[in-house]
């Protein structure tokens, strides 16, 4: 009797603890992309240079860099998984505009520091001025949707554009003035980079990157910190151009993002201290994106974004509603079946299933399971496993009652004889779950995880909760009647 009370107290304590977890704001139930809404990006890692085929270790290296960038973006609950031999799938729950994430993830982020080539002062000055004009006009067009007359008034004239276009070898290649401006800007950036020597220092020597607002408060800048070797290279690079009028170019993915002069005072030793600052009239968001790309590191191989798929919050809410209806409908129908067929034992099964559902949801929150549609399917399927275990036990009990055994003996014998069948069935299902989880990808893993958790909890509730609840009810003499488990017509005359 004391042992029975101990088990009952344990189950009650677990139920209270599980309920506390469910209502606690510190353990929210995480919903996946298909239930919450958000975006999914499919990326393909492409061979480059001497690499003709992407190897698993190269795919993992790219994934590691992208993972750091995703974390830097601050997108909560994102998942990045490998698919096949050369693809990655990134899920961003709650993110309905993945444009910025795509831009940050798709860029190579190869950072280079280059010294200006001697004798290119006039050319470089003109190109930098042209780039500034083109950027100004494009920003105006994008933010205010200005007319052609406004563009001519605030930026370069048509004659200046035509002249620059001819000098850069782009004559007649643009279909519209907007495209012409974009082509000129890209080509101007290429020409600027060509006026600098090969990289004297790269982002491989960086320790970290950060951002801060400039003292004037109008724009942001990105701060860089080098390792010891990088600091020495930076000092030597700046010393070589200090006081000469030549500029130090900072190039990201083949495009110059900043050019700066180095004063005469650094001619002896260069800029020491192992740190630098990138300025360029960055907004707070631009500075953050640049910081994320630099801090994440350069991609070992180029990445192409194959697909961007967005699921709206309304569709996610509809999926949640349908999933809840399916789960509740399954529980209700199972409860009705168990009550009709197994009577008092069916009531015990309903209580055990309620505890099972409570323990399941609490486990999802504690472990941090992200619930998806396939995961919900795994949960609903595990309900069937829990019911199946109870059916095996109750059928054994009914068989013992038909043989003329007493009710208490029939209950104990039913549990002992069903034990091996229940354990064997659950173990084989767990083996399948393990295979799906470790060999599967993406949503298949979610299905395997929820089903596996459900199978383990099903084993616990069937063999512990159901038995404890039955023994507790049998302590009441009024309930200790075989007819509460089996119709009188199916009982032996002596038992009836």
N, C-alpha and C positions, 0 to 999 in steps of 0.2 A: 504493500500500500504506500509506504514512504517513497519507494522508488518511482511509483506511478505519479505521485504528487510532484516529485522532483522533475520528471520529464514534462509534466504539464506546466510547471512554473517556468521551465526553460523555454518552452514554446511560446508562452505568454510574453516572456521578456523579449524574445526575438521579434515577435509581432509588434510590440510597442516600439522597439528600436527601429524596425523597418519603417513603421509609420512615421517616426520622428525624422528619419532620413528623407522620406518623400516630401514632407512639408517644410524641410529646412531649406532656406535660400542658398546655403553654402554648398549644396549638392544638387544643382539643377540637372534635369534630364536633357541631355544634349540631343538635338534633332539633326539629322543629316540633310544633305542638299535637297533631296527629293521631298522631304517633309517640311523643311523650313523655307525653302526657296534659296536662290543664290546662283552661282556661276560655276561652270566646269570648263577647264581649258585642257585640250589634248595637245601635247607637244611632242615633236619628233627630233631626236638627236641625230645629227647628220655627220657623216664622215668628212674629214678635212685633211688636206695635205697628204702625207704619207699614209694616213689611216684610211683604209678602204672599207673596213667593216667595224661597226661599233661593238666593242667587247663588253661583257658584264661589268668588269671593274671600271671601265670608262663611263658606262651608264650610271653607275653608283656615284662616281665622282661628280658628274653633272647634277645628279639629284641632290648631292650634299650642298653644292653651291646654290642651287635654286631654293633649297629648303631654308638656307640662311637668308636669302632675299625675301622669301615669303614671311618669315618671322620678323624681318626688319620692317615690312609693310604694316605690321600690326593687325593682320587679318586673323581674327580669333577662330579657333577650331578648324583651321584649314588642314587638308590632308593631301599629301603628295605621294603617289604610288607609281611603281614601274609596271608597264604593261608590255608584254612581249619582249623582243630583243632590243628595241630602240625607241620606245615611246614612254612618256610619262603622262599621268592624268592628275591634274590639280583641281581639287574641289574647294570652293570658297563659299561656305554657307553664309547667307545673309548679304552677300555682295552681288548687287544687281547690275553694277556697271564695272565690268572687268577690264576696261580699256587701259586704265593706268597700270594694273597688275600685269597685263600682257606686255606693255611697253617695257616695264622694269625687268620682267623675266626673260623676254626675248632677246634683249641686247647682250652682247658678249662681255661688255664691261672691261675691256683691255685698256688700262690706264698707262699713259706714257708721258714722260717729261723730255722735251726736246729743245735744243738750242737753235736759234735762228741762224740760217746760213749767211755768211758774210756777203755784203753787196746786194742785199734784197730789200733794203729799207723802203725805197719808194714803192716798189711793187706790193710789198706786204701792207704798207700803210693804206694804199688805195683799195686793196682787197678787204681789209678790216672795215674801212669806211663803207664800202659797198654792202658788206654783210650786215652792218648795223642798220643801214637804210632798208634793206630787204626785210630784215626781222621786224622792224618798226611797222612797215606797211602790212606785212602778214598778220601781225598782232592786231592792227586796227581792223583789218578785214574780218578777222575771226571774232573779235569781241563786239564790234559795232555794225558789222555788215555794211560797210561804207560803199558808196557809189564810186564809179571810175573817176569822177571829178575830184572827189575827196582824196583818192589815192594819189592823183597827180599833184594836188596841192600840198599834202603832208609828206610825200616821199619823193623818190626820183621821178623825173619826167619820162614820158614815153621815149624821147630821144636818148636820154641817159640809159634807159633799160635796153633799148635797141643796140646802143654802142657796147654796153657791157655784155650783152648776149653774143654779139659778133666776136668780141675779144676772147670770150670763153668758149667759142666754138659750138654754140647752141642755137645758131640761127635757124629758124623755121621748124624747130622740133616740138614746140608747145602748141596745144590745141586751144588754150585759153590764157588770159593774162594771169590768172591765179596759178595755173600750172607753170607758166613761164617764170613767175616769181619763185616758186618752189624749186624748179630746176636750177635757176640762177643761184639760189641760196646754197643748195647742195654742192654745186660746182665751185662756188666761191670758197666754201669750206675745204674742199679738196685742194684747191689752189693754195689756200693758206697753209695747209699741212705740208704741201710740197716745198714751201719756203723754209722748212725746218729740217735740221739734220736728223739722222736716225736716233732712236730713243737712247738716251744716256741713263735712264732710270725708269723702271716700270712699277706697276702696282704690286708685283710679287714681293717687294721689299717693304710693303706697308704693314703696320701693326694694327691700326684701327683708323676709322674715319668718324667724324662728327659734324655737327652744324651749329652755327650760332648767328645771331642777328648782328649786322654791322652797327657800328657806333652811331651812324646817322639815322638808324632805325628804319630806313626805307627799303632795304633788301637784306638778303641772307648770304652767308658764305659757308663753304665746306672746309673743315679743318682736317689735316692729315698728320699722322704720326708714323715715322719710319722706324724700322729696326736699326741696329747699329750700323750694319753694312749699308742700308739704304740712306741713313743719315750722312755717312761719309761720301756716298755717291752724289747726294744732293748738294753737299757743300762744294765738292769739286766741280759739279756742273754749273752752279751759280758763280763760282769764282772765275770760271773760264769766260764768262760773258759780262761780268761786273764792270761797269763804267765804259763799255764799248758801244752802247746804244742798241745792241742786239737784244732781242726779246727771248724770254723763256716761255715756250708753248706747252700747254697741258692738253693732251690729246686723249679723247675717250672714244674707243671703237672707230678710229680713223677720222674723227671729226674734232677740230680744235674747239675747246670750250672756254679757254682763257689764255690770254697772253699778257705777260708782265715784264717790266724792265727790272734790272738788278742794279742798285746804286753803286757809286764809286766806293763807298765805305766798305763794301764786301769784296773788294778786289784782292785783298791779302789772303783771306781764309774762306771766302764764300759765306753762305748763310748756314750757320751751324745750329745745333740744338735738335736736329732730327725731326723738325715739324715744318709744315707749310700750310698755306691758306689758299683756297680757290675762290676767286671772286668773279662775278659775271652778272650782276643784277638779278640774282636768283630770287624767286618767290619762296615762301616757306615750303610749299609742296615740291617745287623743283629741287630745292636744296635737300629735302628729305629723300627724294627719289635717287638723286646722285649719291647721297651718303649710303643708301641701301645697296646700290649697285657696286660701289667701290668696296664697302665693308664685306659684302658677300663674296667678293673675289671674281676673277674672270672665269668664264666658262671654258673648260678644257676643249669642248667641241661646240660648234654652232648649233643653235636650237631654232626650229621653225614651228610656229603655232599652226596646227592643222585645223583645229576647230574650237570655237568658243560657243558654249551652249548656256543659255540663261533660263532659269526656272523662276517665275514670278512668285511673290509671297502668297498670292491668292491661290495658285495651283498647289503650293506646298500646304496651305491650310486645308484645301479640299482633300489632299492625300491623307492628312492627319485625321480629318473627320471620317473618311471612309475606312481608314485603318482601325479607328476606335470602334466604329459600328461593327466591323468584321470581328474584332476581338470580343466585344461584348455579346454579339449575337452567338458566337461560338460558345462562350461561357454559359449563356442562358440556356441554349439548346442542350448542351451537355448536362447542365444541372437538372433540367426537366427529365431527361432520359434517365439519369441516375436515380432520381426520386421515384419515378414510376416503376423502375425495374428492381431496385434494391432497397426501397423503403427507408428504414432507419439508417442502414448502412449508406444509402445514397445521400442522406442528409450529412452524414459524416464526411462523405467524399466531397460534397459541395463546400463544407467548411475548410477541408484540407486544400481544395483548389483555390479558395479565396486566399488562404495563407500562402499558397504557392505563387499566385499572381503578385501578392504584396512583397514577398521575398525577391521575386524576379526583378520588379521595378526598382527596389532598393539596391539590389546588386548592380543593376545598370548604372545607377547614379554613383555608387561607391567606386566601382571599377573605372568609370568614365567611358562607358559604351556609348558611341554615337548611333542613335537609333535611326535606321533607314527603312524603306519599304521592304527590302528582302529581310532585314533584321526583324521587322514586325512579323513577317511570314514565319521566320524561325521561332519566334515566341509563340505564335498561334499553333504551330506544329508541335511544339513542346507541350502544349496543353493536352493534345491528344496522347502524348507519351504518358503524362501524369494520369490521365483517365484510364489508360490501358493498364497501368499498374494496379489501380484500384479495382478494375474489373477482374483481373486475375485473382486478386485476394478474395473478393466477394464471391466469385464463382466457386472457389475452393471452400469457402465457408458454407455455401449452400449445399455443396456436395456432401460435406460432413454432416450437416443437419439431416439430409435425406437418408444418410446411413444410420441415423438414430443417435448420434453423439449429442452430448449436452451442448448448450449454447456457448459456454465459456471455453470448453474443449474445442469446439468447432472453430471458434475465432482464433485460438492459439495455433491449432493445426493448419488453418487456412493461411496464416501468415508464414509459418515455417515452410509449408510445401510450395508456396508461391515465391519464396525468397530467391531461389536459384534462377527461376525463369525471369524474374524481374531484373536481377543483376545482370544476367547474360544479355538480355535485350538492351539494357542501357549501355553496357560496355561496347557492344557492337555499334550502337549509334554514336557513342563518343569517339570511336576509332574513325568513323566516317567524318565526324565533325573536325577531328584533328587533321585528317587528310585535306579536307576542303580549306581549312584555315591556313595551313602551311604551304599548300601547293596552289591555292586559288589566289585571286587578286581582287581588289576593290570591293564591290558589293557582295561578292561570294564570301569574303571573309566575315562581313557583317552578319550574313545569314548563319555561317558556321559558329560564330561567337555566341549569338543569342540562343541558338539551338543547343549548343554545348552547355551553357549556363543553365538553361531550362532543364536539360536532362539530369544534371547533377542535383538541382533542387527538386526535381520530380522524384528522384530516388530517396531524397531525405524526407519529403512530405509523405510519400507512400508508405515507407517503412517505419517512420517515427511519428509523424503528426497523426496519420490515420489510426495507427495502433493506439496511441495515447488517448486520442479522443474517444475511440471505441471503448477502451477500458474505463475511461472516466464515466461514460454513459452507463456502462454495465454495473457501476457501483450503485445505481438506483434500481431498486427491486422492481419498480413498476415498468421499467424499460427492458428488464431481462426476460423477454418472451421471444421464442422462436418465430412467432407469427409477425414480429416486427422485421424479420429478415426474409421470410419465405411464406407464401400463401399456405393456409391450413391444409388445402387439398394436396400439397406436395410434401407434407410432413408425414412421417410414420405415425400410426395411430397412437402409440405410446407418447410421442413427443407432442402431438397436437393436443 
